[in-house]
């Protein structure tokens, strides 16, 4: 199986092709994908796109479901963890 390299919050991570972005985020050491309106850290819950807790910015496109998106070589992911 081939590996792909993507960038998560400014850090490159190498993962096996076919891994979801949500899994890559967890492998990078943080499950936080976004923050609620009140500032609470949120993370993937259902793993099938229904809860929408896994929303991140992928290649400049906001609100992408990381649990339903497969990693691609060169992909740039920004999560709520990168919030100041």
N, C-alpha and C positions, 0 to 999 in steps of 0.2 A: 504494500500500500504506500502511496506517495504522501509525503508531508507537504503542508502549506505553511506559509509564514504570514501572520496578520499582526497588525498593530492595535493594541488595546490600551487606551489612555496614555499613548506615548511610549509604550514598551512593546517590543517585538516578542511574539510567542510562536513557537513551532508546534503544530498539531497535525494529527493524521487527517488526511482528506476524508470528508464525510462527517466530521464532527460539527455539531451545531455551535453557533456563536455563544449561546448560553453556557454550553459545556466548556468552551474555551475560556470564557470569563471565569468560571469556577476553577479551571486548571491554572489560571494566572494568579489565583490566590484570593479572589474576592467574589462573593456572590451578588454584591450590590449592582443592580442594573439602573436604578433610578431612585428618586426621592418623591414622597407624596407631597401634596400641597402644603402640609404642615411640617415637612422636613424629615419625616421618618424614612429610613432606608428601606427599600423594597427589593425583592429578589424573585426570580421565577418561582411559580407555585404549581401550575397545572401541567406545564410541559407540552401543551397542545394548542397554545395561542388564544385560549378562551379568557383567561384572567387578565391578560395584557400587562402583567407585572414585569415582564421581561423586556419592555421597550427600551431601545438604545438608539443612538445615532450611528448609522453605518454608511460610510463613504459620503457623508454630508446630508444623508436623508434621515430626518428625525422620525421617531416613533416606529421604528422597525422592530418586529418581533424576533428577538434573538433565539428563542427556542425553536422557531420555524425556519431560520436562515442558516444555511450551511456555510462554513468558512471557505473563503476563496483566497488564493494567493494575492498578497498585497492589500487586502481589505483593511480599512481603517475604522475602528470601533471606538466610540466615546460613550462611556456610561455615566450614571449619576455619581459614581465614586470620584470622578474627576472634578466634581463641584468644589468650589472654594469653601 
